[in-house]
């Protein structure tokens, strides 16, 4: 960002003011200092400088003009007009220059409304100069921007407490003000500093971010982002009868989804202005209820720049970051998820509307949060918007030569266990709980949060402990992705204080391998469906600390897991070097899409097998948006950069599979939720399960059967056959006065593949088809 680049405007004057301590008058009653209310800028001793800049369509600025085709008189006339406009713009700025400016207070950080005005406070330990930059709205014309940026240079003798710079301004508008900071400091890269006073930076504590208004608008791809605030709106009305769902962890069924992708496709049938928005999610709550899930895990909804790949020529400059794992700010909801291009204030309100509507439907909201890195990339191609320019040495992990460490795979690593950064993370989490009423968080690459400032692993990371012990966060679900890109794999070993749950990567891999027919996996499969006691039976941990999943946003979809042996990521522009190579997938005999009926039938069985295994396992199941109708990304297992049908939920495909594939998935979820036998509070004991197996060491065996015992006699018999041949089994004797009813057989066609009330007439034996599974229930 250039020094005099006004924000998102046409032609503007940038005006800079320097505060001189000699012009402050002491106020003995308040301890504050102020300018006389009736003083002009020059009378207050303010230094005034200005530059008029022109804005081209890309958002870059230039004041170069081509006069080669105009006569001398036109040139003189044009210059005269410029002088008039410049004088008018300057006068307009001076007319609205803040009249009372106080030193301000250090806390809270960010922007706050105090008795004597609007307070701004920002941390920077190593800064030598801080300037507050303001863009004011037109008085009486809400939403219009002023003709310039006002800059107030803070005096460290008056406007600094410890490492916090602050200022209070009395007569600022209570909303529609844009603000940022220019910050200068040591120019020593070898010691980790990256100060650049030419850039206007986002306040890390900004609660709202203003930028482009429409997602993926490439005409605005060079637009800048600034903080804003809103003290005018009334508090959000959560309603008299509103209450939090407070679902016990053991009863959760999580649906991982992307807010935009869920309704942006035209097949959603929603109004164009609502598609892809928070309000769009509200419109589709009936689908979530019909499916049967009770928690949504939202891919990142913190403000991010979806066009970051397009800022310079590179192999990925054709892509749009649709997943959002590139955080600009940790407090502000993604503004371009507001309906009708409504901007940050609308985004905040509509996010609350979405949370309220989901809660009223009995669905919890879990946020996928990215505290392991930010959008600011690396030193080779930096994208400085905030932390890097404010205090790089504090906010990021550095090596001994002052260079960025990269345990995130994205060029930088947030210095999470630094006390200041840790408090930023905690303040952000509390904000989402108190302001937005979210129910929990899933921490992306959470092993990064287990590293010290030099990147070394910590056995008791302060930030992990603080999150677990925090009073405000005590009601929240907290879930780690217990690995990072530096090889710190902590599945089953994540520091947890008996609170943290984990994405169970071993569950994913072992279940995939068994269902597709790998040898030697029977024991591991049994351990995983029984709750992974080998990983989590320690101290006071429970089965629900295992977040079980077969599919997540990164990797193959469920359809592709049964359709591709290899990733097909050519469209990503990275030469196939991105995305995991270890997918444990099987294409069922043909790579990719096919019209072969037998292969398609086998793939359908495999998808049902995976889903059934997931939903009968102890622990918390999580499924991916779109798997309920068999969504395909055509083998792309790293589709983060495609704002297309590859990632979008396709409602017409859901409609086409509503009576078969979807019905099976929905019925299985609801069956699980209606029976306590699948969600034990504690790990299974000998009275809870009987394994129908006496040959655990048979490496070639791909068959497993077991009975889950119910206290009231409603036992559940399950069998999974991953062989390529039929297996005839002798069924155990059902409980007294009960008989076996067939509920599920993935080899049967819909609707016989799952009958919730069961089908009677089951004998003493059952033939289980190749690559299929069954569920029987003991009924009277």
C-alpha positions in Angstrom: 0.0 0.0 0.0 1.4 3.4 -1.0 1.8 6.4 1.4 -1.0 8.5 -0.1 -3.5 6.0 -1.3 -6.9 7.1 -0.1 -9.2 4.1 0.6 -11.7 3.0 -2.0 -12.3 6.6 -3.3 -11.9 8.4 -6.6 -10.0 11.7 -6.4 -9.1 12.7 -2.8 -6.8 14.8 -0.7 -4.7 13.0 1.9 -4.1 15.3 4.8 -1.5 14.8 7.5 -1.5 16.3 11.0 1.2 16.1 13.6 0.2 16.7 17.2 2.6 19.0 19.1 2.6 18.6 22.9 2.9 22.4 23.4 -0.5 23.0 22.1 -2.2 20.8 24.7 -3.8 22.6 27.6 -3.9 20.8 30.9 -7.2 19.8 32.5 -6.7 19.5 36.2 -10.0 17.9 36.8 -9.7 15.0 34.4 -6.0 14.5 33.9 -6.7 14.8 30.2 -5.4 17.3 27.6 -7.5 18.8 24.8 -7.4 21.3 22.0 -9.7 24.3 22.5 -13.1 23.5 21.0 -13.2 26.6 18.8 -9.6 26.4 17.4 -8.8 25.8 13.8 -6.2 23.3 12.7 -3.5 26.0 12.3 -4.3 27.7 15.6 -3.8 24.3 17.3 -0.3 24.1 15.9 -1.1 21.3 13.5 1.2 20.6 10.6 -0.7 20.3 7.4 0.4 18.5 4.2 -1.7 17.3 1.3 -1.6 15.5 -1.9 -4.3 15.1 -4.5 -4.4 11.6 -6.0 -6.3 10.0 -8.9 -7.7 6.5 -8.6 -7.7 4.2 -11.6 -10.2 1.3 -11.9 -7.9 -1.2 -10.3 -7.6 0.8 -7.1 -4.0 2.0 -7.7 -3.4 5.7 -7.6 -1.6 8.2 -9.8 -1.5 11.9 -10.3 0.1 11.8 -13.8 -2.0 13.4 -16.5 -1.6 13.4 -20.3 -2.0 16.9 -21.8 -0.4 16.2 -25.2 -3.7 16.7 -27.0 -4.7 19.9 -25.3 -3.9 23.5 -26.1 -2.1 25.8 -23.6 -5.4 27.5 -22.6 -6.9 24.2 -21.8 -3.9 23.3 -19.7 -4.1 26.6 -17.7 -7.9 26.2 -17.3 -7.4 22.6 -16.1 -4.8 23.6 -13.6 -7.0 26.4 -12.3 -9.8 23.9 -11.8 -7.5 21.6 -10.0 -6.4 24.4 -7.6 -10.1 25.2 -6.9 -10.9 21.6 -6.2 -7.8 21.2 -4.1 -8.7 24.3 -2.0 -12.3 23.1 -1.6 -11.2 19.7 -0.5 -8.7 21.1 2.0 -11.3 23.5 3.4 -13.8 20.7 3.8 -11.2 18.6 5.7 -10.3 21.5 8.0 -14.0 22.2 8.6 -14.3 18.7 10.0 -11.0 18.3 11.7 -11.6 16.8 15.2 -11.7 19.7 17.6 -11.0 17.9 20.9 -8.3 15.3 21.0 -7.2 13.6 24.2 -4.2 11.3 25.0 -6.7 8.4 25.4 -6.3 5.2 27.3 -4.5 2.0 26.8 -7.4 -0.4 27.3 -9.3 -1.9 25.8 -7.3 -2.5 22.7 -9.0 -1.6 19.4 -11.7 1.0 19.2 -14.0 1.8 22.1 -16.6 4.4 23.0 -15.6 6.2 26.2 -17.1 9.1 28.0 -15.2 11.8 26.2 -15.2 10.3 22.7 -13.9 7.4 20.6 -10.7 5.8 21.9 -8.1 4.1 19.7 -5.5 1.8 21.2 -2.9 -0.5 19.4 0.0 -2.5 20.7 3.5 -2.3 19.1 6.5 -3.0 21.3 9.1 -2.0 18.7 7.4 0.9 16.9 9.1 4.3 17.0 6.3 6.2 15.4 2.5 5.6 15.1 0.0 7.6 13.0 -3.7 7.1 13.2 -5.4 7.3 9.8 -9.0 8.2 9.5 -11.5 8.4 6.6 -14.6 10.2 7.7 -18.1 9.7 6.2 -20.1 12.6 4.7 -22.1 14.2 7.5 -25.8 13.6 6.8 -25.0 11.1 4.0 -24.5 7.8 5.6 -22.2 5.5 3.7 -20.5 8.2 1.6 -16.8 8.7 2.2 -15.1 12.0 2.7 -12.7 13.6 0.2 -9.5 12.6 2.1 -7.7 10.7 4.8 -6.9 12.5 8.0 -3.6 11.4 9.7 -2.9 12.1 13.4 0.7 11.4 14.4 0.8 10.1 18.0 3.3 11.6 20.5 5.0 8.8 22.5 5.3 11.2 25.5 1.5 11.6 25.6 -0.1 8.8 23.6 1.8 5.8 24.8 1.5 3.6 27.9 4.0 0.8 28.0 3.9 -0.7 24.5 0.4 0.5 23.8 -0.2 3.6 21.6 -3.5 5.4 22.2 -5.6 8.5 21.4 -9.1 9.6 22.1 -11.1 11.9 19.7 -14.3 13.6 21.0 -16.3 14.5 18.0 -15.9 11.6 15.6 -19.0 10.0 14.1 -20.1 6.9 16.0 -20.1 4.8 12.8 -19.0 4.7 9.1 -15.5 5.8 10.0 -12.7 3.9 8.4 -9.4 3.7 10.2 -5.9 2.2 10.1 -2.4 3.0 11.2 1.0 3.9 9.7 3.7 2.5 11.9 7.5 3.0 11.7 10.3 1.4 13.5 13.8 -0.1 13.2 14.7 -1.0 9.6 16.6 -4.2 10.5 15.5 -7.3 8.7 18.2 -9.4 10.4 16.5 -8.7 13.7 13.1 -9.5 12.4 11.7 -6.0 11.8 9.5 -5.3 8.8 8.3 -1.8 9.5 7.1 0.3 6.5 5.5 3.7 7.2 4.1 3.9 3.7 1.5 1.3 4.5 -1.8 1.8 6.2 -2.4 -1.2 8.4 -5.4 -2.9 9.9 -5.9 -2.8 13.6 -5.6 -6.4 14.9 -8.5 -5.6 17.3 -10.8 -4.1 14.6 -14.2 -5.7 15.1 -15.4 -4.9 11.6 -13.4 -4.7 8.3 -14.3 -2.7 5.2 -13.1 -3.8 1.8 -14.6 -4.8 -1.4 -18.3 -5.5 -1.1 -18.8 -8.5 -3.5 -17.1 -11.8 -3.3 -14.6 -12.5 -6.1 -15.1 -9.1 -7.7 -11.9 -9.0 -9.8 -12.5 -5.4 -10.8 -11.7 -4.6 -7.2 -8.9 -7.1 -6.6 -6.4 -4.4 -5.6 -8.8 -2.8 -3.1 -7.5 -2.3 0.4 -8.9 -3.2 3.7 -9.4 -1.0 6.8 -11.0 -1.3 10.1 -14.3 0.3 11.0 -16.7 0.5 13.9 -20.4 0.9 14.6 -21.7 2.4 17.9 -25.0 3.6 16.4 -26.8 0.3 16.0 -29.0 -1.0 18.8 -27.9 -4.3 20.4 -29.0 -7.4 18.5 -32.3 -8.8 19.6 -31.7 -12.4 20.4 -35.3 -12.8 21.5 -37.1 -13.5 24.8 -37.3 -17.3 24.3 -33.9 -17.7 22.7 -31.6 -20.2 24.4 -28.4 -22.0 23.5 -28.7 -25.6 22.4 -26.1 -26.8 24.9 -25.9 -30.2 23.2 -23.7 -32.7 25.2 -20.5 -33.5 23.3 -21.2 -37.2 23.1 -24.5 -36.5 21.2 -23.0 -34.2 18.5 -23.3 -35.0 14.8 -21.2 -32.4 13.0 -21.7 -31.2 9.4 -18.6 -29.5 8.0 -19.7 -26.8 5.5 -18.7 -23.6 3.7 -21.1 -20.7 4.1 -20.7 -19.4 0.6 -20.5 -22.7 -1.2 -23.6 -24.0 0.5 -26.0 -21.7 -1.4 -24.1 -19.8 -4.1 -25.1 -22.2 -6.9 -28.2 -21.1 -8.9 -29.7 -24.6 -8.2 -30.2 -23.4 -4.6 -33.3 -21.5 -5.9 -32.6 -18.5 -3.6 -32.7 -14.9 -4.6 -29.5 -13.7 -6.2 -28.8 -11.3 -3.4 -29.1 -14.0 -0.7 -27.1 -16.7 -2.5 -23.8 -17.4 -0.8 -24.6 -15.4 2.3 -25.2 -16.0 6.0 -28.9 -15.5 5.2 -28.7 -18.2 2.6 -27.7 -20.7 5.3 -30.9 -19.8 7.2 -33.0 -20.6 4.1 -31.5 -24.1 4.0 -31.9 -25.0 7.7 -34.8 -27.4 6.7 -32.3 -29.4 4.7 -30.0 -29.7 7.7 -32.9 -30.8 9.9 -34.0 -33.4 7.3 -30.5 -34.7 7.2 -30.4 -35.0 11.0 -27.2 -33.2 12.0 -27.2 -31.0 15.1 -24.0 -29.0 14.7 -22.4 -27.2 11.8 -18.7 -26.6 11.6 -18.2 -23.6 9.4 -15.1 -23.2 7.3 -13.3 -19.9 8.1 -15.6 -17.0 8.4 -13.1 -14.5 9.7 -12.4 -11.7 7.2 -10.1 -13.0 4.4 -9.0 -11.8 1.0 -10.4 -14.3 -1.5 -8.4 -12.6 -4.4 -5.0 -12.8 -2.7 -3.7 -15.2 -5.4 -4.4 -12.6 -8.1 -2.3 -9.7 -6.8 0.8 -10.7 -8.9 1.5 -13.1 -11.7 2.0 -16.7 -10.4 0.8 -20.2 -11.2 -2.2 -19.7 -8.9 -3.3 -16.3 -10.2 -6.4 -17.8 -11.8 -7.9 -19.0 -8.5 -10.1 -17.6 -5.8 -9.6 -18.6 -2.2 -13.0 -20.0 -1.5 -12.1 -22.0 1.7 -10.8 -18.9 3.6 -7.7 -20.3 5.4 -5.9 -17.0 5.1 -7.0 -14.7 7.9 -6.8 -10.9 7.7 -8.4 -10.2 11.1 -9.5 -12.5 14.0 -12.5 -10.4 15.2 -14.4 -9.4 12.1 -16.9 -11.7 10.3 -16.3 -12.1 6.5 -18.0 -9.0 5.1 -18.6 -10.5 1.7 -20.9 -13.1 3.2 -23.4 -10.4 3.8 -26.4 -10.3 1.5 -26.7 -7.7 -1.3 -23.1 -6.5 -0.9 -24.2 -5.0 2.5 -20.7 -4.7 3.9 -19.3 -5.2 7.4 -22.2 -3.9 9.6 -24.7 -6.0 7.7 -22.4 -9.0 7.9 -22.2 -8.8 11.6 -25.9 -8.5 12.0 -26.7 -11.3 9.5 -24.2 -13.6 11.1 -26.0 -13.2 14.3 -29.3 -13.9 12.5 -27.9 -17.1 11.2 -26.6 -18.2 14.6 -30.0 -17.4 16.2 -31.9 -19.3 13.5 -29.6 -22.3 13.8 -29.9 -22.3 17.6 -33.7 -22.1 17.4 -33.5 -25.2 15.2 -31.4 -27.0 17.8 -28.2 -26.8 15.7 -24.9 -25.6 17.3 -22.4 -23.4 15.5 -18.7 -24.4 15.6 -16.2 -22.1 13.8 -13.1 -23.4 12.0 -10.5 -20.9 13.2 -7.0 -20.2 11.8 -4.6 -19.0 14.4 -1.6 -20.7 13.0 -0.8 -18.2 10.3 -2.2 -15.1 8.6 -2.7 -13.8 5.1 0.6 -11.9 5.1 2.6 -14.7 3.3 6.4 -14.9 3.4 9.3 -12.5 2.9 9.7 -13.2 -0.8 6.1 -12.2 -1.7 4.7 -10.4 1.4 1.2 -9.2 1.5 1.4 -6.8 4.4 -2.0 -5.8 5.8 -1.6 -5.8 9.6 0.6 -7.8 11.9 3.7 -7.8 9.8 3.9 -4.0 9.7 2.7 -3.5 13.3 5.4 -5.6 15.0 6.6 -8.6 12.9 9.1 -9.6 15.7 6.2 -10.1 18.2 3.5 -11.6 16.0 5.5 -14.2 14.1 7.9 -17.0 14.8 11.4 -16.1 13.6 14.7 -17.9 13.4 17.9 -16.6 14.9 18.6 -14.6 11.8 15.2 -12.8 12.0 13.7 -14.8 9.1 10.1 -16.1 9.2 9.6 -19.7 10.3 7.0 -21.7 8.4 5.2 -24.5 10.2 1.9 -23.7 8.5 2.9 -24.2 4.9 1.7 -20.7 4.1 4.9 -18.7 4.6 4.5 -17.5 8.2 3.7 -18.9 11.6 1.8 -16.9 14.3 3.8 -16.7 17.5 0.9 -18.0 19.5 2.6 -18.5 22.9 3.9 -14.9 23.1 1.9 -13.3 25.9 0.6 -10.5 23.6 -0.4 -12.9 20.8 -1.9 -15.3 23.3 -4.1 -12.6 24.7 -5.1 -11.5 21.2 -6.3 -15.1 20.5 -8.2 -15.3 23.8 -9.8 -12.0 23.3 -10.9 -13.0 19.8 -12.4 -16.3 21.0 -14.2 -14.5 23.8 -15.6 -12.0 21.3 -17.1 -14.7 19.2 -18.7 -16.3 22.2 -20.1 -13.2 23.9 -20.9 -11.1 20.8 -22.0 -13.9 18.4 -23.0 -16.7 20.7 -21.0 -19.4 18.8 -20.8 -22.8 20.5 -17.2 -23.9 19.8 -14.1 -23.8 17.7 -12.0 -26.1 15.6 -8.4 -25.0 15.5 -6.7 -25.4 12.2 -3.2 -26.9 12.4 -3.4 -26.7 16.1 0.0 -28.2 16.7 1.4 -24.8 15.8 -0.2 -23.5 19.0 2.0 -26.0 20.8 5.3 -24.4 19.7 7.4 -21.8 21.5 8.6 -18.6 19.9 11.6 -20.5 18.3 9.3 -23.2 16.9 10.3 -25.9 19.4 7.4 -28.1 20.8 6.1 -27.3 24.3 4.8 -30.0 26.6 2.4 -27.5 28.3 1.7 -24.7 25.8 0.4 -21.7 27.7 -2.2 -20.7 25.0 -3.6 -24.3 24.9 -4.0 -24.3 28.7 -5.4 -20.8 28.8 -8.1 -21.7 26.2 -9.0 -24.8 28.2 -9.2 -22.9 31.5 -10.9 -19.7 30.4 -14.2 -19.0 32.1 -15.9 -17.4 29.1 -14.9 -20.4 26.9 -15.9 -23.0 29.5 -19.2 -23.8 27.7 -17.5 -24.2 24.3 -16.5 -27.2 22.4 -12.8 -26.9 21.6 -11.4 -29.1 18.9 -7.8 -29.4 17.6 -6.5 -30.5 14.3 -3.5 -32.1 16.1 -0.8 -31.7 13.4 1.0 -29.0 11.5 3.1 -28.7 8.4 6.3 -29.0 10.4 5.7 -32.6 11.3 4.4 -32.2 14.8 1.8 -35.0 14.8 -0.1 -35.1 18.1 -3.1 -37.3 17.5 -3.8 -38.9 20.9 -1.1 -36.8 22.5 -2.4 -33.2 22.1 -2.1 -31.3 25.4 -5.7 -31.2 26.5 -6.3 -30.6 30.2 -9.1 -33.1 29.8 -11.1 -30.6 27.6 -9.6 -30.6 24.1 -11.1 -32.9 21.5 -9.1 -33.9 18.4 -9.7 -34.5 14.8 -8.8 -38.2 14.8 -6.6 -38.6 11.7 -5.9 -42.2 12.7 -9.6 -43.0 12.6 -9.8 -41.6 9.1 -6.9 -43.6 7.8 -7.7 -46.9 9.5 -11.4 -46.9 8.5 -10.5 -46.0 4.9 -8.0 -48.8 4.7 -10.3 -51.4 6.2 -13.4 -50.6 4.1 -11.5 -50.6 0.9 -10.1 -54.0 1.6 -6.5 -53.6 2.9 -5.2 -56.6 4.8 -4.2 -56.5 8.4 -6.6 -53.7 9.3 -9.3 -55.6 11.3 -7.9 -54.9 14.7 -7.3 -51.2 14.0 -10.8 -50.9 12.5 -12.3 -52.4 15.7 -10.3 -50.1 17.9 -11.5 -47.0 15.9 -15.2 -47.8 15.9 -15.0 -48.6 19.6 -13.8 -45.1 20.4 -10.0 -45.2 20.0 -9.3 -46.1 23.6 -5.6 -46.6 22.7 -5.5 -42.8 22.1 -7.9 -41.3 24.5 -8.3 -43.5 27.5 -5.9 -41.4 29.7 -6.7 -39.2 32.7 -10.3 -38.0 32.4 -10.6 -38.1 28.6 -13.7 -39.6 27.0 -14.6 -41.2 23.7 -16.2 -37.9 22.5 -12.7 -36.4 22.6 -12.3 -38.3 19.3 -13.8 -36.4 16.4 -14.3 -39.2 13.9 -14.3 -38.5 10.2 -13.7 -40.2 7.0 -14.0 -37.1 4.8 -13.2 -33.4 5.5 -12.9 -30.3 3.3 -9.3 -31.1 2.3 -8.9 -34.4 0.6 -11.3 -36.5 -1.5 -15.0 -36.2 -1.2 -16.8 -39.4 -0.3 -17.7 -40.1 -3.9 -14.1 -39.5 -5.0 -12.7 -41.7 -2.3 -14.5 -44.6 -4.1 -13.8 -43.3 -7.6 -10.1 -42.3 -7.8 -6.9 -43.9 -6.9 -4.9 -40.8 -7.6 -5.4 -37.1 -7.0 -6.2 -35.0 -10.1 -5.2 -31.4 -9.1 -4.0 -30.1 -12.5 -6.5 -27.2 -12.4 -4.7 -25.8 -9.3 -1.7 -24.7 -11.3 0.9 -26.3 -9.1 1.9 -29.1 -11.4 0.2 -31.7 -9.2 2.6 -31.0 -6.3 -0.2 -29.9 -4.0 -2.6 -32.1 -2.0 -1.9 -35.3 -0.2 -0.6 -38.4 -2.0 -1.7 -40.7 0.8 -5.5 -40.9 0.3 -6.1 -44.6 1.0 -8.7 -44.5 -1.7 -9.9 -47.1 -4.2 -11.6 -46.4 -7.6 -13.5 -49.7 -7.6 -11.9 -50.8 -10.8 -12.0 -47.7 -13.0 -10.3 -44.3 -12.5 -12.9 -41.5 -12.5 -16.4 -41.2 -13.8 -18.0 -44.2 -15.6 -21.3 -45.5 -16.9 -20.5 -49.1 -15.9 -23.4 -50.1 -13.8 -21.5 -52.7 -11.7 -18.8 -50.2 -10.8 -21.3 -47.5 -9.9 -23.2 -50.0 -7.7 -20.0 -50.9 -5.9 -19.1 -47.3 -5.4 -22.6 -46.7 -3.9 -22.1 -49.6 -1.5 -18.7 -48.3 -0.4 -20.0 -44.8 0.3 -22.8 -46.4 2.4 -20.3 -48.6 4.2 -18.1 -45.6 5.1 -21.1 -43.6 6.3 -22.5 -46.5 8.4 -19.2 -47.2 10.0 -18.8 -43.5 10.9 -22.3 -43.2 12.4 -22.1 -46.3 14.6 -18.6 -45.5 16.0 -18.1 -44.3 19.6 -17.0 -40.7 19.6 -18.3 -37.7 17.6 -19.0 -38.2 13.9 -18.3 -35.4 11.4 -19.3 -35.5 7.7 -18.7 -33.2 4.8 -21.2 -31.0 3.1 -22.3 -32.6 -0.2 -21.5 -36.2 0.8 -25.2 -36.7 1.5 -25.8 -36.7 -2.3 -22.4 -37.9 -3.5 -20.7 -34.7 -4.5 -17.6 -35.0 -6.8 -14.6 -32.8 -7.3 -13.5 -35.0 -10.1 -10.5 -36.2 -8.1 -9.2 -32.8 -7.0 -8.2 -33.3 -3.4 -7.1 -29.7 -2.7 -9.8 -27.6 -4.2 -9.3 -24.5 -2.0 -9.0 -22.1 -5.0 -12.1 -22.9 -7.0 -15.2 -20.9 -6.6 -17.1 -23.2 -8.9 -19.3 -26.2 -9.0 -16.3 -28.2 -7.8 -16.9 -26.8 -4.3 -20.5 -25.6 -4.5 -23.4 -27.6 -3.1 -25.4 -28.7 -6.1 -29.1 -28.7 -5.0 -30.3 -30.2 -8.3 -28.1 -33.2 -7.6 -29.4 -33.5 -4.1 -33.0 -33.5 -5.6 -32.0 -36.3 -8.0 -30.7 -38.5 -5.2 -33.2 -37.6 -2.5 -35.0 -40.9 -2.6 -32.0 -43.2 -2.4 -28.5 -42.0 -1.4 -29.7 -39.1 0.7 -32.4 -41.1 2.3 -29.9 -43.7 3.5 -27.5 -41.1 4.9 -30.3 -39.2 6.7 -31.8 -42.4 8.1 -28.5 -43.6 9.5 -27.8 -40.3 11.2 -31.3 -40.2 12.8 -31.0 -43.8 13.9 -27.7 -43.0 15.6 -29.1 -40.0 17.4 -32.1 -42.0 18.7 -30.0 -44.7 20.4 -27.6 -44.2 23.3 -25.7 -47.3 22.5 -23.6 -45.4 19.9 -22.7 -42.5 22.2 -21.4 -43.9 25.4 -20.1 -41.4 28.0 -17.2 -43.8 28.8 -15.1 -46.3 26.9 -16.7 -49.6 26.2 -16.4 -52.3 28.8 -17.0 -56.1 28.6 -20.7 -55.6 29.3 -21.1 -53.0 26.5 -19.7 -55.0 23.5 -19.2 -58.6 22.3 -16.7 -59.1 19.6 -17.6 -62.1 17.4 -14.0 -62.8 16.6 -11.5 -65.4 17.9 -8.8 -64.9 15.3 -7.6 -61.3 15.6 -4.2 -62.1 14.3 -5.5 -63.4 10.9 -3.7 -60.9 8.6 -5.9 -61.9 5.6 -9.2 -61.4 7.4 -11.3 -58.4 6.2 -14.4 -59.3 8.1 -15.5 -57.9 11.5 -18.8 -58.5 13.5 -19.8 -57.4 16.9 -22.8 -56.7 19.1 -23.4 -53.5 21.1 -25.4 -54.3 24.2 -28.3 -52.1 25.3 -29.4 -52.1 29.0 -33.0 -52.4 27.8 -32.4 -55.3 25.5 -32.3 -53.3 22.2 -28.9 -54.8 21.2 -27.3 -53.8 17.9 -25.5 -56.4 15.7 -23.1 -55.0 13.1 -21.0 -56.8 10.5 -18.6 -55.3 7.9 -17.4 -57.5 5.0 -14.5 -56.0 3.0 -13.8 -59.2 1.2 -14.5 -59.5 -2.5 -16.7 -62.6 -1.7 -19.8 -63.4 0.2 -19.5 -64.2 3.9 -22.1 -66.4 5.7 -22.3 -65.6 9.4 -24.0 -67.3 12.3 -25.9 -64.7 14.2 -25.7 -64.6 18.0 -28.8 -65.3 20.1 -30.8 -62.1 20.6 -31.8 -61.0 24.1 -34.7 -62.7 25.8 -38.1 -62.2 24.1 -36.5 -60.4 21.2 -35.7 -61.2 17.6 -33.3 -59.7 15.1 -34.7 -57.2 12.7 -32.7 -56.1 9.6 -32.3 -52.3 9.7 -29.4 -51.9 7.2 -27.9 -53.9 4.4 -25.8 -51.7 2.1 -26.0 -54.4 -0.6 -29.8 -53.8 -1.1 -31.3 -51.0 -3.2 -33.2 -48.2 -1.7 -35.4 -48.1 0.2 -34.6 -51.6 1.5 -31.0 -50.6 2.2 -32.1 -48.9 5.4 -35.5 -49.5 7.1 -35.5 -47.6 10.5 -38.1 -49.9 12.1 -36.4 -53.0 10.8 -37.6 -56.0 8.8 -38.5 -59.2 10.6 -37.9 -62.8 9.6 -34.2 -62.9 10.1 -33.0 -66.5 10.7 -30.0 -67.8 12.5 -27.6 -67.0 9.6 -27.1 -64.1 7.3 -25.3 -63.9 3.9 -23.3 -60.7 3.8 -22.4 -59.7 0.3 -18.9 -58.6 -0.8 -18.0 -55.1 0.1 -21.1 -54.5 2.2 -22.3 -54.2 5.8 -25.3 -54.9 7.9 -27.0 -53.6 11.0 -29.5 -55.7 12.9 -31.6 -54.6 15.9 -33.1 -56.7 18.6 -36.8 -55.9 18.8 -39.7 -57.5 20.6 
